[in-house]
């Protein structure tokens, strides 16, 4: 079905049949309406009855006059909100409800009030289900019967119109509004295979019709049928509905695009009139067409090809924007213009209802697009139900009175209800296609019979041909027997001749047998001679085998002498192994001594020189496990050099692969101390030391080995060429895994130091982040140990500095990777850390991040601006304080935010 068809425009060739819902000769219908509907056959009312049916009765009459259906009006009272509980605590409500009498009293003062009657009076305790049943359910039932229907909410802003109509009930299903409940009833009644439902959802905003399902479509035109006066919106998006879930999703999309604003009367005041238009198509069974009954008689052909009837109805749910007084709502600027537009459209609607209620000759429906869209709802052919919403506050008595009077006038409006039916030519086409298929099948059956006759005639011809062939075959058989008899005679003659020849041949054979016997004797003599020759050859072969056996015995003696030599060589190897084991024992004792001295050095440094960690913020980490100061350092250095010369680097590295854990620990400590000197780093890397250290990280589960190996890698990472090797051999991944598993603060400090050194190489930053280096730094802050946090802060500062250099060179344009990975909150949190090394690294990182405008928005949002202001004023280092000041003064975003916060910073 096309969009135009859903919105009321019939396809070419379609026949529309309008039928009234109620008939009564006592009803007064307008002259124009009588001229349009004259000649139509009246039908009975809807098949359903409910508590909310229209008050005027409906009956069929023979004269064909119509009964109008009055607009049904219900009033709903909103309970007091929190503000009214306080401000109006000493005042009584301005309205008093009498739901059992369907009356409402509006107080003029403390002793006098006005009484009004409505079709339904709903208190503040009325449930959403009760509201739906008395207001909307009769309209929905009429729509299912083929009539147009309208449900509309009118009232002051903030009195619950949108809550009544559009509540989705996601948190509590009991809160579902009229839109959701109406669709549930429609879906439960239709047959998906034969019936269809389509929905349009749009808003009227400042006299412009905008599609809520496609916000780009913001200027939809209204199209009126010049003959019937029906109003449609061909440009609006129409969506087919199959289930409740898709309908709820459609409502969510529409509500998200609706205009709303915060006013003094309502925090979410609707600034547009929203309209939900539901088109329902249902096929009609078991009844004759209206056209055939009007013609009086129908031919057999017409009955056979009579198209089925389809009822097309439309449900319109209208959520009007609330009327408001400017002095109370506090609207200004654009909100004021919206309020003016809303009040003008509602005023135009009120004028039309006044004109209809007073039976005026002129109804100003063209004064507003709202009245044009609701042309069928008031004074048209739709069943209309209006719910007016009011509040209890005596401060808004004037608005409440205006709303009540609007409802009273609407109750006087009479609509002429019609069923809209059309012939379903598509169904007729399908029926004709089925009939055509039957005719084709019959034709094919006849064709098959014709083919069967042809086959029968062909079979008869074949029988005759077979009989003729049989006669010829018998004649041929007789001739064959004659020829066979002649053949047998010839054979007998030949056999006699052959027997004579055989006898002659046997005689000749007897003569030749004597000659053959002498020949056999000669052959036997020859065979005997050959056997004698073979025996002599066998004896010669036996002699050869005896000679070979003697040679094998001599070879065995030579083999025994070789085995003796091998045993002697094995004993020499055992002696050499014993010497090597003694040498290894000496090396182990030396390693133990050096390890003890290194541990003593580290403990002395940890006790006495903790404050003398990295001297400059941007330099790589100083060597881990470095020597004692003074005489002890010189002695250890001499011992290391002596061991290096005596044992050799290759042997020391080979001990890293030892199966003894203690030997591995002492060996890796020696390598770490050797790597602390820049002169040894290149030799260690060339000899495979870096690969061995990474292998230890991967394979060992010992925490001490992890700590010392990470320290050695950190020392090697001070060299830029070694940094690339570490990255290429998967070092950053191994360090990240070690950081995730480690709990010892010293191990974490070593790992953080190694990653921090790698962060200082801008070429490696993308790969460093991809392999989890930045995430590993973030994860190590769980330790909370000051030494670990200092290395983490140094790594972040190095990373930020390299990014700043990349921005300056033009090789990077996007947002900082640190900000993307969520590091900024931790940076801001520790910018004023008590530990001086942590604080200085963080301050430098903040300054580097803030130098580039692309990071400014996230830094302002994350609170980094205040820390930059503090750094520019209170930092103890002049270079960092100057850098922070220059960054704040040169960034337009920071300057704008400071100006907004009224902070004078020039």
N, C-alpha and C positions, 0 to 999 in steps of 0.2 A: 504494500500500500504506500502511496506517495505521501509526501508531507502535506501537500494541498488537500488531499483527501482526508487526512487526519484532522485538519483544522476547519473542516466544514465545507470545502469546495468539492462538489461532486464530480466524478469522472464523466467523460463524454458518453452520452447515451444512457446514463443512469436515471432512474425514475424515482423521485422522492415522494413519499406519502406522509402527510402530516395528519395526526389523529389526536383529538382532545382527550385529556385524562378524565375529566368530569363533565357530565351533561345535566343541565337543569334549566327548565324554561323560565324560572323566576330570576335568573341571573341577568344583570345588565351588562352587555358587552358593547364595546365601542363600535361605531359604524364602520370604521376602517377595518377593524378586525373581522367583522361579519362579512365584509366584501371579500376578504382574503380566504376565509375558511368556509364559505358557502359551498354546499354540494358534497361535503365530506360525510362519510358514514360514521356515526358515533359508535364507540365501543365501550366496553365495561372498564371500570377502574383497575388499579393495580392488583396483582394477585396476592400481595402481602398486606397485612394490617399490623400496625404497631401503636404503641401508646402515644407516639408523636405525630399522628396523622393530622392533616389540615382540618381546621374547624368546620369549614363549609362542607356539607354532604354532597355526594356526587351520584347521579343516576342516569340511566339511559332513557332517552325519549325518542319518539318517532319524528319529531319536527326538526331535529338536527341542531338545536341551539346548544351553546356551550356554557359551562360553569367555570368561572375563574377561580384559581387557587390563591388565597390570600397569603401574603408574605408572613411567615411565622417568626415571632420575635421572642427570644429568651434573654433574661438579664442574669448576669453572674457577678457576685460580689467578691472582690479580692480581700483577703485578710490584711490586717495592719502589718506593715513592715517594721523593721527595727527603728527607723527614724521616727515613724509615727507613734510608736510605742512611747518614745521619750517626749516628743514635742506636743503630742495630743493626749498625754496621759490624763489631764484634768478635764477633757472634753469628751462628750458622748459622740457616737457615730452620727453622721448626718443622715443616714438611711436606716430604716427598720424594715426587715423582710418578713413577710407572712407567706411562706411557700405553700402551706396547705390551702390557702385562699388564692394563691397566685397573684398576690398583691405586694406592692412596695410603697412605703411611706417615706417621703422626703421632708425632713424637718425644715420649717421656716425659722423657727426659734424654739425655745424650750417648751412652749405650750401650744404650738400650732404646727400642722404638717399637711402636705398634699399627698393624696393616695392615687396610685396608678396601677392598672392591671396589665399583665402580660400573659403570653401563652405558657411560659414557664418562669419560675423564680428559683434561682440556684444560690444557695447560701455559700459562705466561704468554706464550708465543710464538704461541699459536693465533690465527689470523685470525678476523675477524668472519664471513667466509664459511664457514669451517670450523665455527664454533660454530652457525651457522644450519643447516647441512646435517645435523649430527648431533643437534641438539636440537629444532629447530622444523619442518624440512621434512617429516618423516613426519607430523606433526600436520596441517600445511597440506594435504598430499595427502589425508589422511583427511577433512578438512573439505570438500574439493572432491568427494569421493565421497559426501557426505551425512551424515557423522558429526560430532558436536560435538567440539571440541578445546580444550585449554587448554595454554598455555605460561606458566610462572611462574618468577620469579627470587627466591631466598631467600638471605639472608646478612647478615653484620655490616655496619653502616653504613660506607660508603667502600670497599667491595670490588668495585664495578663492576657493580651490578645494572642501574642506569639506562643505563649505557654499553652493556651487552650487549643490552638490549631496545629502548631508545628513541633511540639515536643516529641523527640524520638524515643525516649524511654530506655536509653542504653544502660543507665545505672539501675533503674527500677521500671519494670515493664508496666506497672500500674500508672506511671506518669505519661504513657503514650498519648499523643494528641489526636485530633480528629483526622489529620492527613493519614497517619499510620494506620489507625483503626479502620478508616474507610477503605483503604487499599486491601487490608486483610479480608474484609467482608466481600469485596469485589472478586478477589482471587479465589475465595472459597466457593463462589457461585458459578464461575465461568467454566467452560470446557476448553482447555488449551488447544485441542485439535481443531475445533470449529470456531472458537471466539478469539478475540484479540483485544489487548489493552495497550495504549500508547500514552505517553505523558510529555507535557511541555511545562517548563518552569521558568518564569520571567518576572521582572520587577518594573514598576513605573517609577522612575527616579527623575524628578524635576522635568516632568512632561516628556521624558524620553524612555521608550520601552527597551529594556536591556535583557538579553538572554542570560539567565543564571547558570545554565549548563555550558555556555560558550561565551565568556565575558567579552571576547573580541567583537561579537555581534551585539553592538550597543545602540543601534538605532533601527529598530524593527518597525515597519510600516503596518498600519491597520488597513485591511481590505474589507470593503462592504459589498455584499451582493446587491446589485441594483434592483433585482426583482423581489427577493425575499427580505432584504435588509439585514441578513445574517452577517455577523462580524467574525473575521478570522485573521490569523497572523501567519501567513505562509512562510515568513522568514525565520520563525522560531524553530529551535532544535526540537525534534520529536524522537523519543526513545521508546522502543517496545519493552514492555515489562512482562517477565515470565514468572518471577518469584518475588517474595517480600524482601529478600536480601539485596537484590539489585535496586529495588525501589528505595530502601533506606540509604544505600550508597549514593543514589541520585539526590536525595534530600540533603545529605551531608555536603555534597559538592555545591548545591544551590545556596545553602545557608552560609557557606564559606565566602561566597561572592556577593552576598547581600550587604548593602551599605548600612552602617550603624555608627552611632556617636555617643559620647558621654555627656549627658546634660545634668542639670541640677535635679531633675525629676526622675531620671532613669540612667543608670550607668551604661546600659546597652540599648539606647533608644533607636528603633528602626527608623531609617530616613527614607524609606521607599515603601510603596505598596507592592506586596508580593502576591502572585497569582499562580496557583497550581492547576493545570488544566488536564483532566484525565478523559481520554476518548475511549469509549467502550463500543465494540461491535459484537452483536450476538445474533445467531441464526434463529429463525422462528420455525417451529414445527407444528404440524397438525392444525393448520388454518388456511383459509383461502385468501387469495390476493384481493386487495381492495379494488384494484383496477378491473378484475374480472367481475366482481359484484356490481360495479357501477355500469358496466356494459350490458348486464342483464343476462347474457348467454355466452357460452364459450363453446367453441368447436372441439371435436375430439383431438385434433392436432394441437390446438392451443393448450388443452389440458395436458397432453403428453409432453409438450415442451415448455410448460409454465415454469419460469425461474423461481427459485425459493426467495423468501423475504428475509432481509437483514435489517435489524434495528440498530440504529446508530444514535448513541446518546453521549452526553458530555457532562462531566462533573467539574465545577469550578470552585476551588477553595481560595478565598480572598483574605489575606492578612493585611488589613489597612494599617498604614502608619498612624500613630496616635496624634490626636489634636493637642495643641499645646499653646499656652500663652507665653509670649516672649518674656514678659517681666518675671514669670515664675521659672521658666526653663533656663534662663540666662544665656540663650543662644546669641551668638555674635559671629561676624564675618561670614564664612561660607555656611556655617551651621544655621545662621539666621536666614540665608537665602533658601536653604532646604526647608526650614520651618514655614516660610512664606509659601513655597510651592505646595507643601503638604496641606496647609490650611486652605489654599485656593481650590485644590482639587476636592477636598472634603466639603467645602462650601458649595461647589458646583454639584456634587452628589446630593447635598441637602436640598438644593433648589429643585432638582429633578424629582426627588421624592415628594417634596411639597406640591409640585405641580401634579404628580400622579395621584396623590392623596386627595387633592381638591378637584380632580377630573378636569384640569385645565386643558384648553385646546392646544396649547403649545408647551412642549416639554423640552427644555434647553439641553439636550443630550450632547450637543457638539461644543459645549463650553469647555470641556476637558476630555483628555484621552481616557481618564478613569471612567467617566459616565458613558463614553462610547463603548468601552470594553464591557461594562455592566448593563448594556442596553437590553440584553435578553433576560437579565436577572430581575430587573424592576420594570414591570409593565410589559414583559415579553412572554416567552413560552416556557420558561424554566420554573421549576419548583424551587423557591428560595427560602432559606432559613437563616435568620440573623441572630447573632449573639452579641449583646452589648455588654461591655465590661466596665464596672465602676469601682471606685475605691471608697473606703469608709471615712476618710479624713474630712472634717468640717472645713478645713482650709480650702479645699477644692470643691466646695458645694456648687459653685457656678458651673464648673465643667461637668460635674455629675448631673446637674439639672439639664444641661444642654444635651448630654448623651441620652438621658431618659426621654426627652422630647423627640429626639431623632428616632428612637425606637417606637414611640407612640405614633409618629407620622408614618413610619415604615409599615406598621400593622394595617394601615388603610390602603396600601397598594395591592391591587388585584392583578395577578398574572393569568394568562390563558395557556394552560398546559397542553402539550401535544406530544404524541408519539411520532417519531421520525423513522420511517421505514423506506427501504430501497430494495429493488430487485437485485438479487445476487447473480449477476450474469456470469461471474467466474464459475460459480457452482453449476449453472446451466451449461456452460461450456464444457466442464468436466463430464456432466451427464451425457451431452451430445458426443463427446469423445468416446465414452463407454459404449453408446449406441453404435457409433461408427466402428468401434472394435468388434462388436457383435456381428455387424454386417460383413465386415472383412472376414471374420471367422466363418460365417455362413458361406461366403463366396469361396473361401479356401476349402470348406467341406465339399461344395459342389465341384470345385476343380479336382479334388481328390477322387470323387465319384467318377468324374470323366476319365481321369487317369486309370481308375480301376477297370472301366469298360474297355479302354484301349489295351490294357494288359490282358484282359480276358480274350479279346479277339486275337491278340498276338499269341496267346497260349494255344487257341484252337488252330491257328495257322501252323504253329510248331508241331502239334499232334499230327496234322495231315502230312507235313514234311517228314516226320518220323516214320509214318506208315510207308511213304514212298521209299524212304531210305532203307526200310526193312525189306521191301520187295527186292530192291537192287542187291542187298546184302545176301539174301537167300540164293539169288542167281549166281552171285560171286562164289558162295560156299559150294554150290554144286560143281562149278568149274574147278574150284580148289581141290575137291575130293578126287576129281578125274585126274588132275595133274599129280596128286599125291600117289594114286595107284600106279601111274606110269613111273613115278620116281622110285617106288619100292621095287618094282620089277627090275629097274636098272641097277638098284643096289644089290639085289640078289645075284645078278650076273657078275657084278664086280667082286662080291665075296667069294664066289666060286673061283674066279680067276686068281684072287689073292691067296687062296688055300693052295692052289697049284704052285704058285710061285714060292710059298713058304716051304713046302716039301723039298723043292729044289734047293733052297737056301740051306736047310738043315743037312742035307747031304754034303754040301760044300764045307760046312762048319766042322763036321767030323774029321774031314781030311786035315784041317788046319790045327786041331787040338794037339796032335803029336808034336808039332813044331813049337807050340807055346810052352809045353812042359820042359823042354830043353832050355828054353829062354829063362824060365823061373829058377832053375838050378844055377845058372850063371849069375843071376841077380843075388841069390843067397850067398854065394862065395864073395861077391863084392861087398855085401853088408858085413860079413865076418871080418874082412880086412879093415874096414872102417872102424869097427869096434876095438880092434887091437890098437890102432893109432890113438883112439880116444883114451884108452887106459894109460898109455905111456904119457900123454899130456897131463893126466890127473896126478901121476906120480911126481912129475916135475913141479906142479903147483904146490904139492905137500912140502917138497924141499924148500920152496920159496917162503912158505909160511913159517917153517922152522927158523929160517934166517931172520925173518921179521921179529919173531919172539925173542931171539937173542938181542936184537937191537933195542927192543922195549925194555929189557932188563938193564941194559947199560944206561938208558935214559932215566930209569927209576933211581939208579945210584946217583946220577948227576942231580936229580931233583932233591934227594935227601940232603946233599951238600948245600943246595940253595936254601932249603928250609933252615938249616943251621945258621946260615948267614942272616936270614930274616929275623931269627930269634935274637941274635946278637944286636941287630939294629933296634929291635923292640926294647931291649934292656937299656940301650943308650937313650932312647926316647923317654923311658921312665926316669932316668937320671936327670935329663934335661927338664922334665916336668917338675921334678922335686925342686930343682933350682928355681924355676919360675914361681912355684908356690911360695918359696922363701922370699923371693923378690916381691911378690904380691903382699905378703905379710908385712914386709918393710914399708911398702907404699901405704898399706892400710894404717899402720901406726903413724906415718907422716900425715896422712889425711886426717886422722883423729886429732893429732896435735894442732894442725892448721884449723880444723873445724872448731876446736875448743878456743883457740885464740880469736877466730872470727866471731864466735858467740860472745866472748868476753868483750870484744870491741863494740859489738852491736849493743850489748847491755849498757856499757859505759856511755855510749852515744845517746841511747834512749833515756838514760837517767840525767845526763848532764847537758845535752845539746838539743833537746826537743824544739826549743824555740829557734834553732838555727837551721830550720828546714828552708826550702827554696828561697833564695835571696831576691830574685827578680821574678815578676809575675809572668813574663812572657818566655822565660828560658825553659829548656827541657829539664826534666827531673834530674837532680844530681845523682851520682852513682849510688845504688843501694849496696849495703854491706861494705861501705868504704872503710879505710884503715883508721887505726888509732892515731890520734894526734901525738906528736912528740916521739920519744924513743920507741914506744911500743909499736907505732905505725911503721917506723923505719925497719924494725926487726921483722914484723910480719911481711912487709914488702920484700925484704931480703929472702925470707923463707919461701915465699911464693915464687920469686925469681929462681931460687936454687932448685925448687921442685920442678919448675917449668923446664929448666935446663937439664936436670938429671933424668927425669922420667919421660918428658916429651908430651906435647899436647895431645897427640893421637892416643897414647895410652890412657891419659886422664879421661878423654872422651869415651874410650872403650869401657871404662869402669861404670859409665852411666847405664850400660846395658847389663850390668851384673844382676844375678838373681837374688843377691843378698841386699835387703832393703837398707841396712846400715851403710854398706859400701856405696849404694846409690846416693844416699843422703850426703855423705861426706864428699863424694865426687862432685855432686851438683853445687855444693857450697864452694868448692875450690873453683869451679867454672864461673860461678857468680862473682867471686872476688876477682878473678882474672878479667872478667868482662867489665869490671868497674874502671879499668884503665883503657883509654881510647887506643893505645898502641896495640893492645891484644885483641881488640874487637874484630878487626879484619881477618886475623889469623884464625880466630875461633870460628867465624862464619865460613871461611874457605875450607876448614877441616871438617865441616858438617856439624859443628856444635849447635847451631840454631835449630837444625832439623832434629837433633837428638833431644834438645830441650822441649820442643813442641811434641815430640813423641812421648816424653815423660808426662807432660800435661794430659795427653790423651789416654795413656794406658795406666798410669799409676793412680791409686786411691789414697795415697798417703798425704795428709795435710801439710806436713813439713816439706815434702818434695814439691808440692804445688806452690807453697810460699816462696821457697828459694828459687825454683825454676822461673816463676813469674818475675822475681827480682832480677834474675839474670837477663831475661827477655827485655825487661824495662831498661837495663843498662845498654843492651844492644840497640834498643829503639831510639837512643839519643842520636844515632847516626842516620842521616836521611836515606842513604842507599840501603841500609839494613831495614828501614821501615817498609820499603816496597817489597823486600824479600819476605818479611813477616806477613804482610797482607797476602802476597801471592801463594804462600804455603798454608793459608787458612789459619793464621795465628789469631786474628781477631775473633773468629768463631770459637776457638779453643779457650781464649781468655774470657769470652762471654759465658761459656758453659761453666768454667771454673768459678767465675764470680757468682753464678746462680747457685752453685753447690756449696761454696765456702761459707763458714760461719766465723772463723778466726779473724779478728780485725787486722792483724798484721798481714795475713794472706790477702785480704781485700785491699789493703793499702798498696801492696806490691802490684796486684792486678790493675787497680785504678791508676797507679803511676805509669804502667806500661801503656794502657789505653790513652792516658792523657798525653804521653809523648807522641803517639800516633795521631792524635787530634790536631797536632801542630802542623801537619802536612796537608795543605789544601788540595793536592792532587788526589789524595786518598779519601777525602770526605764522603763522596757518594757511596763508595764501596764500604767504608767504615760504618755508615748508617745502615746500608742494606744488610750487612752481616751481623747487625745487632750491637754495635759498639756503643751507640748513644743509649740504647735501652739498657745495656749492662751498667753504664754509669748511673742511670736513674735508679736501677735496682739496688745498687750498693749503698744508697743513702739509708737503707733499712738498718745498717750497722749503728748509725748515730755516733760513731767514734770520731773524734775531731781529726785524727790523722787521715782516716778514710775520706771524710767530708772535704778535707783540704785538697786531696788529690782529685776528687770528683769535681770540685769547684775549679781547679786548675785546668782539667780537661775541657770543661764547658767554656772557660775563658779562651783557651787555645782555639777551640772550634769556632767560637763567635768571632775571634780575631781573623781567622782564615776566611770566614764568610764575608766579613767587612772588606777584606782585601779583594775578594772576588767581585763584590759589588762595585768597588772603585775601578777595577780593571774592566768591568762590563761583561764578565763571563757569567754572572748570575743576576737574575732579575726577579725571581719569585720570592715568596715569603721564606723566612729563615726555617731551616730544617729543625732547629731546636724548638721553635714555636709550634711547628706542625706536630712534633713528637710529644708535646705537652710538658716541656721542661720549664716553661716560663713561671708557672705557679711556685715551683720549688726555688727558682732564682729569686723571685720577689720575697718569698718567705725568709730566705737566708741572707738577704742583702745587708741586713744589719746584725749579723751574727756576732756573738761575743768574741769568738776566736778570730784573731787578726788575719791569719793566712786565708781563712775561708772568706771573710768579709771583703778583703781586697780583690781576690779573684772574682767574686760575684759582682763587685762594683765595676770592674773592668769589663766583664761580660755584658752587663747592662748597657754600658756606654757604647760598646761595639754594636749591639743589637739596635740601639736607638739611633744610630747614625744614618739609617736608611728608612725612607718614608714608607716603604711597603710594610714595615713592621709596626708603624706607629699606632695604627688602630687597635691591633691586638694588645700592645703594651698598655695603652690607655685603659682598655677594657679589663686587663689583668691587674691593674693597680701599680704598674711599674713607673708611671709618671711621678708619683709621690716620692718613690725611692730616688729617682733621678734628681728631683729638686733637693732632697736631703743630701745626696752625694755632692751636688754642686755647691752646697753651703758648708757641710760638716766634715767632708772627707779629709783625712790627715795627709794624704798624698797630694801634692800640688798638681802633678800631671793628670791624675784621674779627675780631680775637682775641676780643672780647666776644661778637660774633654767633655765632662757632663754639662758644664755651662754652655760650651760652644754648640753642643748637640741640641740643647733645649731652645736656644735662641735661633738656630738655623732651621728648625723643623716647623713648617706651617701647621701641621696637625697638632703638635704640642702647644704651639702658641695659641691656636684657636681654643683648645681645651682649657688652657690656663686663663685665657680671657673669659671663657664661659664660666669658669669657677671664680672669676673676679680676683685672680691672683696676679698682682703686678710683678711681672718678671720680664724685664727688657734687656 
